[in-house]
Amino acid sequence: MTLSDIETLLAVPLDAVDAAATLDDLVAAERALTGRGSPMARANEAIKDLDAAERPAAGKAVGAFKARVAERVEEKREEIEAAAAAPQDALDLTLGGHGRARGHLHLVTQVQRELEDIFVGMGYTVMEGPEVEDDWHNFEALNMAPAHPARSMQDTLYVELGEPEQVMLRTHTSPVQIRTMENMLPPIFIVAPGRVYRNETPGPRNSPVFHQIEALAVDRGITLADLFGTIETFVRALFGDETIRTRFRPDFFPYTEPSAELAVSCIFCGGAGCRVCSHTGWIELGGCGMVDPNVLSGVGIDPEEFTGFAFGFGLDRIAMIRHGIDEIKTFFDDDVRFLAQF
């Protein structure tokens, strides 16, 4: 046997060491490479038959092979022992994700919370109230006469029509204003967001279930200028667009006097007129006005000493304007493709 033959014997790959799954497998692999009858043992045995000049090189080659096997075996042993010591429920980052995306707040809820933050920054407190209301808080305390059209079945979804109390799904969040004034002395600065119900035919801008946010301010010396200034401040903070115009037009609401309707310029057509704005160039957000003295008197607040303003807007319409959505029913379709965009 020559030095070349010995080098060929020692060229055996160490795949058996790498493939070992247990310590027993590793011992067997090491024995196959360096034990009795192994390629290394045969090479070592053949050294005595070589020429004297080749023996040092052959001995060095056998030593290098043995060291290489020992190093690879030790690395594999540490790997096997570490795997055995690891907890069974350890997180394996090589497995990848589960393919499910995290959920998030609905777009209307996002807009509601953004509006709440704006008004809290202006010194208002967020208040809530029940969605099932009695006649006093939903109508009578808001200066609505028994024959007022808003009481009819065309607008209101009644839960109970029995005497003497009528119970209904609230048609606006104004009852929260009444409940607050019944239990709090001026100065009062509150904002009341929530879900409301109307017996309406669904359309691009109308839905039987929608969301409102109403504000109430009662204190000494409050004027109509304070109302308009507050609304302009909130519109600018919400839309952040100087091209959005606001418009106030005289209107009538039983619980405010004087009253006005607030509209903003249509972002879909730029004011030229389209289906969403009913070809008027404007989208109505809601109503506003100075709190009627009868409403203040009804909850025990002296209208000679205090004045106030109130306004209410549709959260759904604000979301439509902000994000270019032309159908309010889209918010209630539960289409994940739509919801995931926001």
C-alpha positions as CSV (number, residue, x, y, z in Angstrom):
1,M,0.0,0.0,0.0
2,T,1.3,3.4,-0.9
3,L,0.9,6.9,0.6
4,S,-1.7,7.6,-2.1
5,D,-3.7,4.6,-1.1
6,I,-3.7,5.7,2.6
7,E,-4.9,9.2,1.6
8,T,-7.7,7.6,-0.4
9,L,-8.8,5.6,2.6
10,L,-8.9,8.7,4.7
11,A,-11.0,10.6,2.2
12,V,-14.2,9.0,3.6
13,P,-17.0,11.6,4.2
14,L,-18.3,12.3,7.7
15,D,-22.0,12.1,6.7
16,A,-22.7,9.4,9.4
17,V,-21.7,11.9,12.1
18,D,-23.9,14.7,10.7
19,A,-26.9,12.3,10.3
20,A,-26.7,11.1,14.0
21,A,-30.0,11.9,15.8
22,T,-29.0,10.5,19.3
23,L,-25.9,10.1,21.3
24,D,-25.9,6.4,20.6
25,D,-26.1,7.1,16.9
26,L,-23.1,9.4,17.3
27,V,-21.0,6.8,19.1
28,A,-21.7,4.3,16.4
29,A,-20.7,6.7,13.7
30,E,-17.5,7.6,15.5
31,R,-16.6,3.9,15.9
32,A,-17.3,3.3,12.2
33,L,-14.8,6.0,11.3
34,T,-12.0,5.5,13.9
35,G,-12.6,2.1,15.6
36,R,-11.3,-1.4,14.8
37,G,-11.7,-2.2,11.2
38,S,-12.4,1.4,10.3
39,P,-10.7,3.2,7.4
40,M,-8.5,5.1,9.9
41,A,-7.4,1.8,11.6
42,R,-6.5,0.2,8.2
43,A,-4.5,3.3,7.2
44,N,-2.7,3.3,10.5
45,E,-1.9,-0.4,10.2
46,A,-0.5,0.1,6.7
47,I,2.0,2.8,7.7
48,K,4.6,0.2,8.8
49,D,4.7,-1.1,5.2
50,L,5.6,2.2,3.7
51,D,9.0,3.5,2.8
52,A,10.7,5.3,5.6
53,A,10.5,8.6,3.7
54,E,6.6,8.3,3.4
55,R,5.9,7.3,6.9
56,P,5.9,10.8,8.5
57,A,3.5,12.1,5.9
58,A,1.2,9.1,6.3
59,G,1.3,9.5,10.1
60,K,0.4,13.2,9.8
61,A,-2.5,12.3,7.5
62,V,-3.9,9.8,9.9
63,G,-3.6,12.2,12.8
64,A,-5.4,15.0,10.9
65,F,-8.3,12.6,10.0
66,K,-8.6,11.6,13.6
67,A,-8.7,15.2,14.8
68,R,-11.2,16.1,12.1
69,V,-13.5,13.3,13.2
70,A,-13.2,14.2,16.9
71,E,-14.0,17.9,16.2
72,R,-17.1,17.0,14.1
73,V,-18.3,14.5,16.7
74,E,-17.9,17.0,19.5
75,E,-19.9,19.7,17.6
76,K,-22.7,17.1,16.9
77,R,-22.7,16.0,20.6
78,E,-23.3,19.6,21.8
79,E,-26.1,20.0,19.2
80,I,-27.9,16.8,20.4
81,E,-27.5,17.6,24.1
82,A,-28.8,21.2,23.5
83,A,-31.9,19.9,21.7
84,A,-32.6,17.4,24.5
85,A,-32.3,20.1,27.1
86,A,-34.7,22.5,25.4
87,P,-38.3,22.7,26.7
88,Q,-40.8,20.7,24.6
89,D,-43.0,23.7,24.1
90,A,-40.1,26.0,23.0
91,L,-41.0,28.4,20.2
92,D,-39.7,27.2,16.9
93,L,-39.1,30.3,14.8
94,T,-38.4,28.3,11.7
95,L,-42.1,27.1,11.5
96,G,-43.3,30.4,10.1
97,G,-46.6,32.3,10.8
98,H,-50.1,31.0,11.1
99,G,-51.3,33.0,8.2
100,R,-54.0,34.9,10.2
101,A,-53.9,38.7,10.3
102,R,-54.6,40.6,13.5
103,G,-58.0,42.3,13.7
104,H,-58.5,46.0,14.2
105,L,-61.2,48.5,15.1
106,H,-64.0,49.2,12.6
107,L,-63.6,52.3,10.6
108,V,-66.6,54.1,12.2
109,T,-65.2,53.3,15.7
110,Q,-61.8,54.7,14.6
111,V,-63.5,57.9,13.5
112,Q,-65.5,58.1,16.7
113,R,-62.4,57.8,18.8
114,E,-60.6,60.4,16.8
115,L,-63.5,62.8,17.3
116,E,-63.6,62.0,21.0
117,D,-59.9,62.9,21.2
118,I,-60.5,66.2,19.4
119,F,-63.3,67.2,21.8
120,V,-61.5,66.0,24.9
121,G,-58.6,68.3,23.7
122,M,-61.1,71.2,23.7
123,G,-62.2,70.5,27.3
124,Y,-65.2,68.2,26.7
125,T,-66.1,65.1,28.6
126,V,-67.3,61.9,26.8
127,M,-70.7,60.7,28.1
128,E,-72.8,57.6,27.3
129,G,-76.4,56.6,27.7
130,P,-78.8,53.7,27.1
131,E,-79.8,52.8,23.6
132,V,-83.4,51.9,24.7
133,E,-85.0,55.1,26.0
134,D,-88.3,56.3,27.5
135,D,-90.5,59.0,26.0
136,W,-89.4,61.7,28.4
137,H,-85.7,61.6,27.6
138,N,-86.0,60.8,23.9
139,F,-88.8,63.3,23.0
140,E,-90.6,65.3,25.7
141,A,-87.6,66.7,27.6
142,L,-86.3,67.8,24.2
143,N,-89.3,70.1,23.6
144,M,-91.1,67.7,21.2
145,A,-94.8,68.1,21.4
146,P,-96.9,64.8,21.5
147,A,-98.0,65.4,17.8
148,H,-94.5,66.2,16.5
149,P,-93.7,64.2,13.3
150,A,-90.5,62.7,14.8
151,R,-92.7,60.7,17.2
152,S,-94.5,58.9,14.4
153,M,-93.9,55.2,13.6
154,Q,-92.4,56.3,10.3
155,D,-89.3,57.6,12.2
156,T,-89.2,55.8,15.5
157,L,-88.8,52.1,16.3
158,Y,-90.9,51.5,19.4
159,V,-90.1,48.6,21.7
160,E,-93.3,49.0,23.8
161,L,-96.4,51.2,23.2
162,G,-98.1,50.5,26.5
163,E,-99.5,53.2,28.7
164,P,-98.4,55.3,30.5
165,E,-94.8,54.8,29.3
166,Q,-93.6,54.4,25.8
167,V,-90.3,52.7,25.2
168,M,-88.2,53.0,22.0
169,L,-84.8,52.6,20.4
170,R,-83.3,56.0,20.7
171,T,-83.5,58.1,17.6
172,H,-80.6,60.3,18.5
173,T,-78.0,60.6,21.3
174,S,-79.7,63.8,22.6
175,P,-81.2,61.9,25.5
176,V,-77.6,61.7,26.9
177,Q,-77.7,65.5,27.0
178,I,-80.9,65.5,29.0
179,R,-79.6,62.8,31.5
180,T,-76.4,64.9,31.9
181,M,-78.2,68.1,32.7
182,E,-80.5,66.3,35.1
183,N,-77.5,65.1,37.1
184,M,-74.9,67.9,36.6
185,L,-74.8,71.6,37.3
186,P,-73.3,74.1,34.8
187,P,-70.8,74.6,33.4
188,I,-71.4,71.5,31.3
189,F,-69.2,70.6,28.3
190,I,-69.9,67.0,27.1
191,V,-69.8,65.0,23.9
192,A,-72.1,61.9,23.4
193,P,-71.2,59.4,20.7
194,G,-73.3,56.3,20.1
195,R,-75.5,54.1,17.9
196,V,-79.0,55.3,17.0
197,Y,-82.0,53.9,15.2
198,R,-84.5,55.2,12.7
199,N,-87.3,53.5,10.7
200,E,-85.7,54.7,7.4
201,T,-85.4,53.2,3.9
202,P,-81.7,52.3,3.2
203,G,-80.0,54.5,0.6
204,P,-76.6,55.8,-0.3
205,R,-76.6,58.1,2.8
206,N,-79.3,56.6,5.0
207,S,-79.5,53.5,7.1
208,P,-81.9,52.3,9.8
209,V,-78.9,51.9,12.1
210,F,-76.2,54.5,12.2
211,H,-74.0,56.5,14.5
212,Q,-74.0,60.0,15.9
213,I,-71.9,62.2,18.0
214,E,-73.6,65.1,19.8
215,A,-72.1,67.9,21.9
216,L,-73.6,70.1,24.6
217,A,-72.2,73.2,26.2
218,V,-74.1,75.1,28.9
219,D,-72.5,78.0,30.8
220,R,-73.0,81.7,31.4
221,G,-72.5,83.9,28.3
222,I,-72.5,81.3,25.6
223,T,-73.5,82.7,22.2
224,L,-74.1,81.5,18.7
225,A,-70.6,82.7,17.7
226,D,-69.2,80.1,20.2
227,L,-71.2,77.4,18.5
228,F,-70.0,78.3,15.0
229,G,-66.4,78.7,16.2
230,T,-66.4,75.3,17.9
231,I,-67.8,73.6,14.8
232,E,-65.3,75.2,12.5
233,T,-62.4,74.2,14.9
234,F,-63.5,70.6,14.9
235,V,-64.1,70.5,11.1
236,R,-60.6,71.8,10.5
237,A,-59.1,69.4,13.1
238,L,-61.0,66.4,11.6
239,F,-60.5,66.9,7.8
240,G,-57.3,68.9,7.9
241,D,-58.1,70.3,4.5
242,E,-58.6,74.0,3.8
243,T,-60.5,73.2,0.6
244,I,-63.4,71.6,2.6
245,R,-66.0,74.3,3.0
246,T,-68.7,74.5,5.7
247,R,-72.2,75.9,5.2
248,F,-74.8,76.9,7.9
249,R,-78.4,77.4,6.8
250,P,-81.4,78.3,9.0
251,D,-83.3,75.2,10.1
252,F,-85.8,74.1,12.8
253,F,-85.2,71.7,15.7
254,P,-87.6,71.6,18.7
255,Y,-84.8,71.6,21.2
256,T,-82.7,74.5,19.8
257,E,-83.6,78.1,18.9
258,P,-82.2,79.5,16.7
259,S,-81.2,76.4,14.8
260,A,-79.0,75.7,11.8
261,E,-78.1,72.9,9.4
262,L,-74.4,72.2,8.9
263,A,-73.1,70.8,5.6
264,V,-69.7,70.4,4.1
265,S,-68.7,70.5,0.5
266,C,-68.9,67.2,-1.3
267,I,-65.5,65.6,-1.7
268,F,-66.7,63.3,-4.4
269,C,-67.6,65.9,-7.0
270,G,-65.9,69.0,-5.6
271,G,-69.2,70.7,-5.3
272,A,-70.3,70.2,-8.9
273,G,-73.1,67.8,-7.9
274,C,-73.3,64.0,-7.9
275,R,-75.4,61.0,-6.6
276,V,-73.9,61.0,-3.2
277,C,-74.7,64.7,-2.5
278,S,-78.0,64.5,-4.4
279,H,-76.6,66.8,-7.0
280,T,-76.4,69.7,-4.6
281,G,-72.6,69.9,-4.1
282,W,-73.1,69.6,-0.3
283,I,-73.3,66.8,2.2
284,E,-75.3,67.4,5.3
285,L,-73.5,66.4,8.6
286,G,-76.2,67.3,11.1
287,G,-78.0,70.1,13.0
288,C,-77.0,72.6,15.6
289,G,-78.3,75.6,17.5
290,M,-78.7,77.3,20.8
291,V,-80.4,75.2,23.5
292,D,-84.1,76.2,23.7
293,P,-84.9,77.8,27.1
294,N,-87.8,75.3,27.6
295,V,-85.2,72.5,27.5
296,L,-83.1,74.2,30.1
297,S,-86.1,74.9,32.3
298,G,-87.3,71.3,32.0
299,V,-84.1,69.9,33.6
300,G,-84.0,72.6,36.3
301,I,-81.4,75.0,34.8
302,D,-82.3,78.7,34.9
303,P,-82.4,80.0,31.2
304,E,-82.1,83.6,32.5
305,E,-78.7,82.8,34.0
306,F,-77.3,80.1,31.6
307,T,-77.3,79.6,27.9
308,G,-75.9,76.8,25.8
309,F,-75.5,75.3,22.4
310,A,-75.9,71.7,21.1
311,F,-75.0,70.0,17.8
312,G,-75.1,66.5,16.4
313,F,-73.4,64.9,13.4
314,G,-73.5,61.5,11.7
315,L,-70.3,59.6,12.4
316,D,-70.9,57.3,9.4
317,R,-71.2,60.3,7.0
318,I,-68.0,61.8,8.4
319,A,-66.2,58.5,7.7
320,M,-67.7,58.5,4.2
321,I,-66.3,62.0,3.5
322,R,-62.9,61.3,5.1
323,H,-62.3,58.1,3.1
324,G,-64.3,58.6,-0.1
325,I,-67.0,55.9,0.6
326,D,-70.2,56.5,-1.4
327,E,-72.5,53.9,0.2
328,I,-73.3,54.0,4.0
329,K,-74.4,50.3,3.8
330,T,-70.8,49.3,3.1
331,F,-70.1,49.8,6.9
332,F,-72.7,47.1,7.7
333,D,-72.0,44.5,5.0
334,D,-69.2,42.7,7.0
335,D,-67.1,42.4,3.9
336,V,-63.6,41.7,5.2
337,R,-62.1,42.9,1.9
338,F,-63.5,46.4,2.6
339,L,-62.8,46.4,6.4
340,A,-59.2,45.3,5.9
341,Q,-58.4,48.5,4.0
342,F,-58.8,50.6,7.2
